Amino acid sequence: ISECRICKAFKKGEGARVDEEVLWRSNGTNFYAQVSSHPQYKNGEIIGAVITFTDISERKKAEEEIRYLSFHDPLTGLYNRVFFQEELRRIDTKRNLPISIIVGDVNGLKLINDIFGHLSGDMLLKTAANVLKRVCRGDDIIARAGGDEFMILLPKVTPGEAGRIVSRIQNEFSKENILAIMGSISMGYDTKTRIDQDITETIKNAEDKMYLDKTLNRESISRDLLTSIIGRLHNNSPMEKEHSKNVSIICKK
């Protein structure tokens, strides 16, 4: 009773309003309510109060949904770039060193979108997100930075550990099969080991290494991707396979 804000209010003869209060039902469940309390007087003395409870569960649910959407990517359920940047500022402290950052770029998304449609491309991105969540720790910050790019923030992770995480992600993703196409992702990482280092340089270095990985493996990535796509096309349409062979022969001549 001594801690009840409603009781305190009318004992002092003051009206009170609590915008968010958790009220418990007799069956053990609870809900959010807005509470207002107004003292009642008789002959100059407080004889009680009129208290109004308004269930605001739906409003709270809507607020939570808005908050979730403001920090999450709606397609993959991962964090978005805005949340990643906020966490970057929060985690960039001496006690979290070494801080590793991994940048990844899913290979072949545009080609899959063009050939099979955007629903297939969405499936590829969702699969990549699931692999990242499966490999990383529960408190690591995984974000879809936009398009086919992902970023992972790893506090207290050494360069060696970051390298092993990258290898595991690429290995696990290669086991995934999206429309008969093997998953492929180019990745790079860098680690901030001293507090005087600029964390934005760490991100840039990770991105540069990712682009280097993509460039060095571009030919094999494209070949494997096209082989998979052509194989799927021919399996679905034997006549198309025969047509492709004939066109190839004519082109060669």
C-alpha positions as CSV (number, residue, x, y, z in Angstrom):
1,I,0.0,0.0,0.0
2,S,2.8,2.4,0.9
3,E,4.2,2.1,-2.6
4,C,0.9,2.4,-4.4
5,R,1.0,5.6,-6.5
6,I,-2.8,5.8,-6.5
7,C,-3.1,5.6,-2.7
8,K,-0.3,8.2,-2.3
9,A,-2.1,10.6,-4.6
10,F,-5.5,10.7,-2.9
11,K,-4.0,10.7,0.6
12,K,-2.3,13.9,-0.4
13,G,-5.5,15.2,-2.0
14,E,-3.9,15.3,-5.4
15,G,-5.2,13.9,-8.7
16,A,-2.8,11.4,-10.3
17,R,-2.4,9.9,-13.8
18,V,-0.2,6.9,-14.6
19,D,0.2,6.4,-18.4
20,E,1.5,2.9,-18.1
21,E,0.7,0.5,-15.3
22,V,0.8,-3.3,-15.4
23,L,-2.3,-4.8,-13.8
24,W,-2.7,-8.4,-12.9
25,R,-5.8,-10.5,-13.3
26,S,-6.9,-13.1,-10.8
27,N,-5.9,-15.9,-13.3
28,G,-2.3,-14.7,-13.3
29,T,-2.3,-12.9,-16.6
30,N,-1.6,-9.2,-16.9
31,F,-2.2,-6.2,-19.2
32,Y,-1.1,-2.6,-19.6
33,A,-3.5,0.1,-18.3
34,Q,-3.7,3.8,-18.1
35,V,-4.8,4.8,-14.6
36,S,-6.2,8.0,-13.2
37,S,-7.2,8.8,-9.6
38,H,-9.2,11.8,-8.3
39,P,-9.8,12.3,-4.6
40,Q,-13.4,12.8,-3.3
41,Y,-14.2,15.2,-0.5
42,K,-17.0,15.5,2.1
43,N,-17.1,18.3,4.6
44,G,-13.5,19.2,3.6
45,E,-12.2,15.7,4.2
46,I,-11.0,13.1,1.7
47,I,-13.4,10.1,1.9
48,G,-12.0,8.2,-1.0
49,A,-11.2,8.4,-4.7
50,V,-12.7,7.7,-8.1
51,I,-10.2,5.6,-10.0
52,T,-10.4,4.9,-13.7
53,F,-8.6,2.1,-15.5
54,T,-8.3,2.1,-19.3
55,D,-6.9,-1.0,-21.0
56,I,-4.2,0.1,-23.4
57,S,-2.9,-3.3,-24.5
58,E,-3.7,-2.7,-28.2
59,R,-1.9,0.6,-28.1
60,K,1.2,-0.9,-26.4
61,K,1.1,-3.8,-29.0
62,A,1.1,-1.2,-31.8
63,E,3.9,0.8,-30.2
64,E,6.0,-2.4,-29.9
65,E,5.3,-3.3,-33.5
66,I,6.4,0.2,-34.6
67,R,9.5,0.0,-32.5
68,Y,10.3,-3.5,-33.9
69,L,9.9,-2.3,-37.5
70,S,12.1,0.8,-36.8
71,F,15.0,-1.4,-35.8
72,H,14.5,-4.6,-37.9
73,D,14.5,-5.6,-41.5
74,P,11.0,-6.8,-42.3
75,L,12.1,-9.5,-44.8
76,T,14.8,-11.4,-42.8
77,G,13.9,-10.3,-39.2
78,L,17.5,-9.2,-38.7
79,Y,18.4,-5.8,-37.3
80,N,18.6,-3.0,-39.9
81,R,21.4,-0.5,-40.5
82,V,20.0,2.1,-38.1
83,F,20.1,-0.3,-35.2
84,F,23.5,-1.5,-36.2
85,Q,24.9,2.0,-36.1
86,E,23.4,2.6,-32.7
87,E,24.9,-0.6,-31.3
88,L,28.2,0.3,-32.9
89,R,28.4,3.5,-30.9
90,R,27.3,1.7,-27.7
91,I,29.8,-1.2,-28.1
92,D,32.8,0.8,-29.2
93,T,34.4,0.9,-25.8
94,K,37.6,-0.3,-24.3
95,R,36.0,-3.1,-22.3
96,N,34.6,-4.7,-25.5
97,L,38.0,-4.9,-27.3
98,P,38.9,-6.6,-29.5
99,I,35.8,-5.7,-31.7
100,S,35.5,-7.6,-35.0
101,I,33.2,-6.7,-37.8
102,I,32.2,-9.0,-40.6
103,V,30.7,-7.8,-43.9
104,G,29.0,-10.2,-46.3
105,D,27.5,-9.9,-49.8
106,V,25.2,-12.6,-51.1
107,N,26.3,-13.7,-54.6
108,G,24.0,-13.9,-57.6
109,L,21.0,-12.1,-56.1
110,K,20.3,-9.9,-59.1
111,L,20.6,-12.9,-61.5
112,I,18.2,-15.0,-59.4
113,N,15.8,-12.0,-59.2
114,D,16.0,-11.5,-63.0
115,I,15.5,-15.2,-63.9
116,F,13.3,-16.7,-61.2
117,G,11.6,-13.5,-59.8
118,H,11.9,-11.5,-56.5
119,L,10.2,-14.2,-54.4
120,S,13.1,-16.5,-55.2
121,G,15.6,-13.7,-54.4
122,D,13.8,-13.1,-51.0
123,M,14.1,-16.8,-50.3
124,L,17.9,-16.6,-50.9
125,L,18.2,-13.6,-48.5
126,K,16.1,-15.4,-45.8
127,T,18.3,-18.5,-46.1
128,A,21.4,-16.4,-45.7
129,A,20.0,-14.7,-42.6
130,N,19.1,-18.0,-41.1
131,V,22.7,-19.3,-41.6
132,L,24.1,-16.2,-40.0
133,K,21.9,-16.6,-36.9
134,R,22.7,-20.3,-36.7
135,V,26.5,-19.7,-36.8
136,C,26.8,-16.6,-34.7
137,R,26.3,-16.2,-30.9
138,G,23.0,-15.1,-29.5
139,D,24.2,-11.6,-28.4
140,D,26.1,-10.8,-31.7
141,I,24.6,-8.0,-33.7
142,I,23.6,-9.3,-37.1
143,A,22.1,-6.7,-39.5
144,R,20.9,-6.6,-43.1
145,A,22.6,-3.4,-44.2
146,G,20.6,-3.2,-47.4
147,G,20.0,-5.2,-50.6
148,D,22.3,-8.2,-50.5
149,E,24.7,-6.9,-47.9
150,F,24.9,-8.1,-44.3
151,M,27.0,-6.9,-41.4
152,I,27.9,-8.6,-38.1
153,L,29.3,-6.8,-35.0
154,L,31.3,-9.1,-32.7
155,P,32.5,-7.6,-29.4
156,K,35.4,-9.4,-27.7
157,V,36.2,-11.5,-30.8
158,T,39.8,-11.8,-32.0
159,P,40.8,-11.7,-35.7
160,G,41.5,-15.5,-35.6
161,E,38.0,-16.1,-34.2
162,A,36.4,-13.8,-36.8
163,G,38.2,-15.7,-39.6
164,R,36.8,-19.0,-38.3
165,I,33.3,-17.6,-38.1
166,V,33.6,-16.4,-41.7
167,S,34.7,-19.9,-42.8
168,R,31.8,-21.5,-40.9
169,I,29.3,-19.1,-42.5
170,Q,30.5,-19.7,-46.0
171,N,30.7,-23.5,-45.5
172,E,27.2,-23.7,-44.0
173,F,25.7,-21.4,-46.7
174,S,27.3,-23.6,-49.4
175,K,25.3,-26.5,-48.1
176,E,22.0,-24.7,-48.6
177,N,20.1,-25.4,-51.8
178,I,17.8,-22.6,-53.1
179,L,15.9,-23.6,-56.3
180,A,18.7,-26.2,-57.0
181,I,21.3,-23.3,-56.6
182,M,24.1,-23.6,-54.1
183,G,24.3,-20.7,-51.6
184,S,27.3,-18.4,-52.0
185,I,28.4,-15.4,-50.1
186,S,31.5,-13.2,-50.3
187,M,32.8,-12.1,-46.9
188,G,35.5,-9.9,-45.3
189,Y,36.4,-9.0,-41.8
190,D,38.6,-6.7,-39.7
191,T,39.2,-6.2,-36.0
192,K,39.7,-3.1,-33.8
193,T,42.3,-4.0,-31.2
194,R,43.1,-0.5,-29.8
195,I,40.8,2.1,-28.4
196,D,42.4,4.9,-30.5
197,Q,41.5,3.1,-33.7
198,D,38.5,4.5,-35.7
199,I,35.7,1.9,-35.9
200,T,34.6,3.3,-39.2
201,E,38.0,2.3,-40.6
202,T,37.4,-1.2,-39.3
203,I,34.2,-1.4,-41.3
204,K,35.9,0.0,-44.4
205,N,38.7,-2.6,-44.1
206,A,36.1,-5.4,-43.8
207,E,34.2,-4.1,-46.8
208,D,37.4,-3.9,-48.9
209,K,38.3,-7.5,-48.0
210,M,34.8,-8.6,-48.9
211,Y,35.1,-6.9,-52.3
212,L,38.5,-8.5,-52.8
213,D,37.0,-11.9,-52.0
214,K,34.2,-11.3,-54.5
215,T,36.7,-10.1,-57.2
216,L,39.1,-13.0,-56.8
217,N,36.3,-15.6,-56.9
218,R,34.0,-13.8,-59.4
219,E,34.8,-16.2,-62.3
220,S,34.2,-19.4,-60.3
221,I,31.1,-17.9,-58.6
222,S,29.5,-16.9,-61.9
223,R,30.4,-20.3,-63.5
224,D,28.9,-22.3,-60.6
225,L,25.8,-20.1,-60.5
226,L,25.1,-20.2,-64.2
227,T,25.7,-24.0,-64.3
228,S,23.2,-24.4,-61.5
229,I,20.6,-22.2,-63.2
230,I,21.1,-23.9,-66.6
231,G,20.8,-27.3,-64.9
232,R,17.6,-26.4,-63.2
233,L,16.2,-24.9,-66.5
234,H,17.1,-28.1,-68.5
235,N,15.7,-30.4,-65.8
236,N,12.4,-28.5,-65.9
237,S,12.2,-28.4,-69.7
238,P,14.0,-31.1,-71.7
239,M,13.0,-29.3,-75.0
240,E,14.8,-26.2,-73.8
241,K,17.9,-28.3,-73.2
242,E,17.9,-29.6,-76.8
243,H,17.2,-26.1,-78.1
244,S,20.2,-24.7,-76.1
245,K,22.5,-27.3,-77.5
246,N,21.4,-26.5,-81.1
247,V,21.9,-22.8,-80.5
248,S,25.3,-23.5,-79.1
249,I,26.3,-25.5,-82.1
250,I,25.1,-22.8,-84.5
251,C,27.0,-20.1,-82.5
252,K,30.2,-22.2,-82.6
253,K,30.0,-22.6,-86.3
